[in-house]
């Protein structure tokens, strides 16, 4: 009753959005802007704590250097000024590398999670589409079998009616003889 191949092969009523929907998913593929939803909300606190730890280590090193300068009688000289500037530069460099490393690691982790979620969604969508196609194909084949059985039954009924009529005619002819 009105079954067509197009009806079961993702025809009318099915859209690409049905199978891939959700944030970060486009018809073309993975959307990298979706990564932000997988970022650790505590990342900034971790980075700030790491920077504070680096600063504290730098302050301790500076205090030790000042103590050595006092002990050697060179406290406040140009050598100490150069040493302070160099330690300050090293401190800032260490803080920059620490912050960049932590943020990069957090981003890479979020990117991996976003990509995994996208791939999981793609697999689910593919499974749904395959299931719908198989279900539709099965319904189509069942309808074809029913139509074929009905046609065959109709042909058999007509054949049997014809044979019954022939037998009656033959019996009447024999009875009449």
C-alpha positions as CSV (number, residue, x, y, z in Angstrom):
1,X,0.0,0.0,0.0
2,X,2.1,2.9,-1.3
3,X,5.6,1.7,-0.2
4,X,8.4,3.1,-2.2
5,X,12.2,2.7,-1.9
6,X,12.6,6.4,-1.1
7,X,10.2,6.1,1.9
8,X,12.6,3.9,3.8
9,X,16.0,5.2,2.7
10,X,16.0,8.3,4.8
11,X,13.5,10.0,2.5
12,X,11.0,12.7,3.6
13,X,10.8,13.5,7.3
14,X,14.5,12.8,8.1
15,X,17.0,15.6,8.4
16,X,20.7,15.7,9.0
17,X,20.1,17.5,12.4
18,X,18.2,14.4,13.6
19,X,21.2,12.3,13.5
20,X,24.0,14.6,14.6
21,X,22.4,17.3,16.8
22,X,23.9,18.9,19.8
23,X,26.4,21.5,20.6
24,X,29.6,21.4,18.7
25,X,28.2,19.3,15.9
26,X,27.7,20.6,12.4
27,X,26.6,18.8,9.2
28,X,30.3,19.1,8.1
29,X,31.8,17.6,11.2
30,X,33.4,18.6,14.5
31,X,33.1,22.2,15.6
32,X,36.3,23.2,17.6
33,X,34.4,26.1,19.3
34,X,32.6,23.4,21.4
35,X,35.8,22.8,23.3
36,X,35.0,25.5,25.9
37,X,32.2,23.4,27.4
38,X,34.8,20.8,28.3
39,X,37.3,23.2,29.9
40,X,37.9,22.6,33.6
41,X,36.2,25.4,35.5
42,X,38.9,25.3,38.1
43,X,41.8,25.8,35.6
44,X,42.3,29.4,36.5
45,X,42.5,28.7,40.2
46,X,45.1,26.0,39.5
47,X,47.1,28.4,37.3
48,X,47.0,31.2,39.9
49,X,48.1,28.8,42.6
50,X,51.0,27.5,40.5
51,X,52.0,31.1,39.8
52,X,51.9,31.9,43.5
53,X,54.0,28.9,44.2
54,X,56.6,30.0,41.6
55,X,56.6,33.5,43.1
56,X,57.1,32.2,46.6
57,X,60.1,30.1,45.4
58,X,61.5,33.1,43.7
59,X,61.0,35.2,46.8
60,X,62.8,32.6,48.9
61,X,65.7,32.4,46.4
62,X,65.9,36.2,46.4
63,X,66.0,36.3,50.2
64,X,68.8,33.7,50.2
65,X,70.7,35.7,47.6
66,X,70.3,38.9,49.7
67,X,71.6,37.0,52.8
68,X,74.6,35.8,50.8
69,X,75.3,39.4,49.7
70,X,75.1,40.6,53.3
71,X,77.4,37.8,54.5
72,X,80.0,38.6,51.8
73,X,79.7,42.4,52.3
74,X,78.3,43.0,48.8
75,X,74.7,43.8,49.7
76,X,73.4,46.8,47.8
77,X,76.1,46.9,45.2
78,X,75.8,46.8,41.4
79,X,76.5,43.1,41.4
80,X,73.5,42.6,43.6
81,X,71.3,44.8,41.3
82,X,72.3,42.7,38.3
83,X,71.6,39.5,40.2
84,X,68.2,40.8,41.3
85,X,67.3,41.7,37.7
86,X,68.4,38.3,36.4
87,X,66.4,36.5,39.1
88,X,63.3,38.6,38.4
89,X,63.6,37.8,34.7
90,X,64.0,34.1,35.4
91,X,61.0,34.3,37.7
92,X,58.8,35.9,35.1
93,X,60.0,33.4,32.5
94,X,59.2,30.4,34.8
95,X,55.8,31.8,35.6
96,X,55.0,32.3,31.9
97,X,56.1,28.8,31.0
98,X,54.1,27.3,33.9
99,X,50.9,29.2,33.0
100,X,51.3,28.3,29.3
101,X,51.9,24.7,30.1
102,X,49.0,24.4,32.4
103,X,46.6,26.1,30.1
104,X,47.8,24.2,27.1
105,X,47.4,20.9,28.9
106,X,43.9,21.9,30.0
107,X,43.0,22.9,26.4
108,X,44.4,19.6,25.0
109,X,42.4,17.6,27.5
110,X,39.2,19.5,26.7
111,X,39.8,19.1,23.0
112,X,40.3,15.3,23.4
113,X,37.0,15.1,25.4
114,X,35.1,17.2,22.8
115,X,36.4,15.1,20.0
116,X,35.5,11.9,21.8
117,X,32.0,13.2,22.5
118,X,31.7,14.1,18.8
119,X,32.8,10.7,17.7
120,X,30.4,9.0,20.2
121,X,27.6,11.1,18.8
122,X,28.5,10.2,15.3
123,X,28.5,6.5,16.2
124,X,25.1,6.8,17.8
125,X,23.7,8.7,14.9
126,X,25.1,6.2,12.5
127,X,23.5,3.3,14.5
128,X,20.1,5.1,14.6
129,X,20.2,5.7,10.8
130,X,21.2,2.1,10.2
131,X,18.5,0.9,12.5
132,X,15.9,3.1,10.8
133,X,17.1,2.0,7.3
134,X,17.0,-1.7,8.3
135,X,13.5,-1.3,10.0
136,X,12.2,0.5,6.9
137,X,13.7,-2.1,4.6
138,X,12.2,-4.9,6.7
139,X,8.8,-3.2,6.6
140,X,9.0,-2.8,2.9
141,X,10.0,-6.5,2.4
142,X,7.1,-7.6,4.7
143,X,4.7,-5.5,2.7
144,X,6.0,-7.0,-0.6
145,X,5.6,-10.6,0.8
146,X,2.1,-9.8,1.9
147,X,1.2,-8.4,-1.5
148,X,2.8,-11.4,-3.2
149,X,0.9,-13.8,-0.9
150,X,-2.4,-12.0,-1.5
151,X,-1.8,-12.1,-5.2
152,X,-0.8,-15.8,-5.1
153,X,-3.8,-16.6,-2.9
154,X,-6.1,-14.7,-5.3
155,X,-4.6,-16.7,-8.2
156,X,-4.9,-20.0,-6.3
157,X,-8.5,-19.2,-5.4
158,X,-9.3,-18.5,-9.0
159,X,-7.5,-21.6,-10.2
160,X,-9.3,-23.7,-7.6
161,X,-12.7,-22.2,-8.6
162,X,-12.0,-23.0,-12.2
163,X,-11.0,-26.6,-11.4
164,X,-14.1,-27.0,-9.2
165,X,-16.3,-25.7,-12.1
166,X,-14.6,-28.2,-14.5
167,X,-15.2,-31.1,-12.1
168,X,-18.8,-30.1,-11.7
169,X,-19.2,-29.9,-15.5
170,X,-17.5,-33.2,-15.9
171,X,-19.6,-34.8,-13.2
172,X,-22.8,-33.4,-14.8
173,X,-21.7,-34.7,-18.2
174,X,-21.0,-38.1,-16.8
175,X,-24.2,-38.2,-14.8
176,X,-26.1,-37.1,-17.9
177,X,-24.5,-39.9,-19.9
